[in-house]
Amino acid sequence: MAKEKQPRKPRAETPKGFRDYFGADVIERRDMLAKISAVYERYGFDPLETSAVETVEALGKFLPDVDRPNEGVFGWQDEDADWLALRYDLTAPLARVAAQFRNELPTPYRRYAYGPVWRNEKPGPGRFRQFYQCDADTVGAPSVAADAEICAMLSDALETVGIERGDYIVRVNNRKVLNGVMEVAGLSGDDKDAERGIVLRAIDKLDRLGADGVRALLGAGRKDDSGDFTKGAGLNDTQADVVMGFMAAKRGSGEETVARLRELVGASKVGCEGVDELETIAALLDAQGYGPDRIEIDPSVVRGLGYYTGPVYEAELTFEILDEKGRKRQFGSVAGGGRYDDLVKRFTGQAVPATGVSIGVDRLLAALRAKKLERGEAETTSAGPVVVTVMDRDRMADYMAMVGQLRQAGIRAEMYLGNPKNFGNQLKYADKRGSPIAVIQGGDEAEKGVVVLKDLILGAKIAESATLEEWKDRPAQVEIPLADLVAEVKKMLAQ
Amino acid sequence: MAKEKQPRKPRAETPKGFRDYFGADVIERRDMLAKISAVYERYGFDPLETSAVETVEALGKFLPDVDRPNEGVFGWQDEDADWLALRYDLTAPLARVAAQFRNELPTPYRRYAYGPVWRNEKPGPGRFRQFYQCDADTVGAPSVAADAEICAMLSDALETVGIERGDYIVRVNNRKVLNGVMEVAGLSGDDKDAERGIVLRAIDKLDRLGADGVRALLGAGRKDDSGDFTKGAGLNDTQADVVMGFMAAKRGSGEETVARLRELVGASKVGCEGVDELETIAALLDAQGYGPDRIEIDPSVVRGLGYYTGPVYEAELTFEILDEKGRKRQFGSVAGGGRYDDLVKRFTGQAVPATGVSIGVDRLLAALRAKKLERGEAETTSAGPVVVTVMDRDRMADYMAMVGQLRQAGIRAEMYLGNPKNFGNQLKYADKRGSPIAVIQGGDEAEKGVVVLKDLILGAKIAESATLEEWKDRPAQVEIPLADLVAEVKKMLAQ
């Protein structure tokens, strides 16, 4: 006789590639986003919060990796057989909104947004399928003053959250300059689209592959360590030299770099336009006091995305951290963006100039944590609550009254709500919660109208240093009149 | 010859049933959630942010409408053929987290969470497929002190966001009392599960259907205005009388209500237990000063959800608003919750007591807006930026420098980034942005080293009242030295 099968219990698991954020992590991110938002608002940007779901049609084929259009999103069909999907970034929804509400929104429209985005990609170490972005974009401003403004704002935002000047650099370049260089290298024309794409992505990998690796990708191609072969752009040596020269065009000052770029783009009209724009950006930033210690022109910045049409920019953190193998390396990029003039056009047929930046929220948080560690500061933890212990199950109302008083005084406090039988468990709980003070009142204390305050921070310090000597002036617990509860707790918290 | 078909442009549309939030709406919600979070944290609750995506297996069949398990979510299959879905509330993910991290989390675990949830339901007026919830739950606390605490916290949260005492009431009841009443009515036992479900949902509709409607649903059934028939629980008159008596058991004071409930549950063990718990909750709340002006026992509260096992509670706003037909009606429920002891058990096999509340964020925001309107207060708008106009395209750097100064002084400011040719458009833009001040500097002013500040708020007031009389002491625009820009703008903003 077959045994009746017990239905399998569901697995309690975060789905693969997703993660949960607890306590201090949530607070840390929320605080950082509040600081960035304040900067964005000071710059005149208004918040926008679109829904997480878009029609696949509206999202379009603008996924970062242009080789795989329509892949990479989480999508499903709704009851009308229309395809819906989770947004993969905050730019595509903005383009949709800018088109949909073009008659209601001011022009130019400055908006910022933050929130999760979703990518249906293979998860890996540090690579998740849901992560936060924080974007600011200006739609409808043809002037590169809009790009300059965003670079300045990015610089302010980084300093406001705690990245010190000198620990970061915002690098600016212009796709038009690169296009000019490609023209000079004989790579213009529609039939060279694929080659230009390969060149673009090759330059974007300079950091990772080094000059030789990029050079290989400009030519026949490159075999990586695993033996996989990536097809190159097929440029001859003369052509490749032009492109390599572009990447190395950075000079000691912005003027010199601009001068060098002007040489490289030669007679290319688009190239000259690009160089002019870079000059304007530099002048506008200078007028506001953003010098090359914060924002500099760097021709090696191209940004991988295909849709950029003008200025591109990137914020890099320049301090060193130890990687997983203990080697020093620069922290690297935490934000990037640029000008994209065709995203809104998809919907309306009319070109709408737009430019914007996206901050990688989780990377920036990681950087702040690394800096804190370096400075020897404590990790952010949420302050634990004062815990009122339960000595006598029948007097819960009394304990609740104490908690009520503390809370009304603005003090984070709670009554122990687990099984009160084992008092040790209550103190273990307080410890796990990072509680600064335990409040204790047994029958004797209740009769006398007193409570005992146990200083748990002191207790932890004593346990750590293993000597009471330095703490002997500070009692680990005190008995106080119940009427003084709030005042005494406040005093102890202020110590 | 067939014409070549132009590919259709994608539609720029928010997907059906979804919505976008702009500017002040985003800020308003963010501020309200920050205030609620502060209350929750003071009560010792820690934030948790789970991913939006869960396995369908983990979400389970706990959708509010128990008649349609596994429907109502947005789901899809991942590459391993596992089904994933967007969370439909914040309780199911909490149950998953409580099971998954049971060895790391403190017990009891107090957590709060807010964020969007998604329902794959037919959208309707005011009914969206993505909306915000803000929840607080205590997992692992068997004592009804945890329920009492959440009721007190809910009361504090409502007052903190701006609902005045007297404009709301938190009602508490206990499912065990209802179960006791059902026992008395002869509706106990596993074979009466369906009937009990119908009774539960019928009572929950008292507000909407009135006593007669509920009575019909307790008996044979009810035909609604559209002619649709809902099958009833099939109770005979005696049985229905018992249930109806339960709903009407509320008396002038908590003690009297409790006494009446004790009569109704008679010898039912679970019923008596429920009445005892209600008594305890009332006493605990009383000890903290939460009287019946804030929190009261009300037997007509049952909450529709099947999973509640003990105390249930609900916050109702008692002030009247005008509905879409201009009739006065009470605003109604904005939050609700209760004790659910079996949600974690699904995963672990071990029953884990839990209790919690969910605030309907959008409804509470609507209520706050209605109250503001009633008090004649202005709608929340984000303060518009000071707009530096562009009189001379070649002097953008100068204008940017002014904006830079204002921003560094913490003043929200921007340069006009649209096409500057038509100056009227610049002022129209400033108007649309709700800008308080336009800064103007043409060639003449630049030569003299001055700027003109145009008071746009005053301008709007003059336009409104159509008489300059009352404003004659306050000039609509002033010419000031450029060096005084920040100081003068500050002065004007402070007026």
Interface residues (C-beta under 8 A of the other chain):
Chain A: K9 P10 R11 A12 E13 T14 P15 K16 F18 R19 D20 Y21 F22 G23 D25 V26 I27 R30 E41 R42 Y43 G44 D46 P47 L48 E49 T50 S51 A52 V53 E54 T55 E57 A58 G60 F74 G75 W76 D78 D82 L84 L86 R96 V97 A99 Q100 F101 P106 T107 P108 R110 P116 W118 N120 R129 Q130 T138 G140 A141 P142 S143 A145 A146 A148 E149 A152 D156 T280 A283 L284 D286 A287 Q288 G289 R346 F347 T348 G349 S382 P385 M396 A397 D398 M400 A401 V403 G404 R407 G410 I411 R412 A413 E414 M415 L417 G418 N419 Y429 K432 R433
Chain B: K9 P10 R11 A12 E13 T14 P15 K16 F18 R19 D20 Y21 F22 G23 D25 V26 I27 R30 E41 R42 Y43 G44 D46 P47 L48 E49 T50 S51 A52 V53 E54 T55 E57 A58 G60 F74 G75 W76 D78 D82 L84 L86 R96 V97 A99 Q100 F101 P106 T107 P108 R110 P116 W118 N120 R129 Q130 T138 G140 A141 P142 S143 A145 A146 A148 E149 A152 D156 A283 L284 D286 A287 Q288 G289 R346 F347 T348 G349 S382 P385 M396 A397 D398 M400 A401 V403 G404 R407 G410 I411 R412 A413 E414 M415 L417 G418 N419 Y429 K432 R433
